[in-house]
Amino acid sequence: MRSRSRQHLGMWLLVLAVVIVVGSLTVSAATAPSAGTADNDSSRGATIVGMQAEGAVTQFNATGDVVWTERGENVDYFDVTKLDNGTVLAGFIVEGQQSCGEYEAPCSRTGYRLIEPQPEPRIINEWSFPVATKLNSEVHDANLLPSGEVLMTDMDAERVFTVAPNGTTTWQWNGSAFYDAPPNPSQTDWLHINDVDPIGQGRYMVSVRNANQLLVIERGQGVVDVINEDTKRANDANCKANNGLADYSNDSAGDVRCGDPSVIDHQHNPQYLGPGAILVADSENDRVVELHERNGSWEVAWGVDSANGVRFDWPRDADRLPNGNTLITDSRNNRVVEVTPTGETVWSVDTGIWPYDAERLPYNELLGDDRLPQLNGTGDAPGVSEDTLPLLGRVHAGLSYVVSLPVWFQPWHIGTVILGIVFALIGGVLVWSGRR
């Protein structure tokens, strides 16, 4: 009799496992809003996208079709810019290299590449330097300056620097000049400096991701301004998370420079709109915001956190276009979208896994340009995103880097799958033992 009861219970658990997994996935997929193309106006310009996990640089036309793709092996691409001569400048990192300098081979090399799209995409020039590991050691951003120098970030040594056409370093600023540095910055993901843009003659805006801050640096002077300046020691836990900042000097204060995460939290690719206005992909808050300086502090004046009814998941680029719309790279949803000031989606394209940066042609990323409209309350300013399932969120993020997850697949779905597997295992054991 007990054997039959165990079998009966086991069968019910197996059925419940199927219902939990299949039911949750089916209902979510059926009720999810569309994340596809909204209104592909053929008058729009082309869009170039640098894709990290996909290892590709792709140009899409106005209707979302692929025009060309440069794809490499063991490579990640990041920031992309189409130059006046038609070539594309791209930040990159590649694994499995033998020319490793002080490091043991194989190592990774990171820097910039020049890609010639026509007649077939090919790499025509490259400048790079060796790093011990690919993870958190990349050149995320590269910009061609009028001088012919290339301005870059370096997450391995945590610096920004310029390189002349002959490969000589002509200037650099080290994060240790402003932040409390560990003994060897290349051994930890310390500052994660991920973006630098020229905003004036010898004047650059730098994104220090792990500090929730943007710095304005002048050649010869150093830091002259801080956006989201450190005002509360209570913010320190946010910047110390994930092996980021720490009190490396071991002084009695124990404080670190850390901006308010409710303003920007581990941001990417800010765009300088003009004095007192910055557009930024507020990545950990899963939104894009426009910050305005008011009475000496920076506040959210406008923002958007979804497109086509699908919430953003770790957006990493946002560019204001001359028509007032904003082009957004929604990384973990594997798409690039264009939204109006009121948050309406007017264009989108599915890109491939983990897009990092998108540029609308012929503009690229306009910086401080008179054509760039500033928004002030014309759309809702969304609140910060809270991760209610942090462990499942990390698993979801890892999966999204390996496979292209549908936009409706959320961290809680992973929980239902795990629960279904547990019920199925217990049910299977009960059925097997009952039949014995």
Secondary structure, DSSP 8 states (H G I E B T S, - for coil): -HHHHHHHHHHHHHHHHHHHHHHHHHHHHHH----S-S---TTS--EEEEETTTTEEEEE-TTS-EEEEEE-SSEEEEEEEE-TTS-EEEEEEEEEES--TTS-SSEEEEEEEEEE-SSS-EEEEEEEEEES-STT-----EEE-TTS-EEEEETTTTEEEEE-TTS-EEEEEEGGGTS---S-GGGTT-S-EEEEEEEETTEEEEEEGGGTEEEEEETTTEEEEEET----GGGHHHHHGGG----TT--SS-------TTT-SS-EEEEEEETTEEEEEEGGGTEEEEEEEETTEEEEEEEE-EETTEE-SSEEEEEE-TTS-EEEEEGGGTEEEEE-TT--EEEEEE-SS-EEEEEETTT-S--S-TT----SSSS--------S-HHHHHHHHHHHHHS---TT--HHHHHHHHHHHHHHHHHHHHHHHHH-
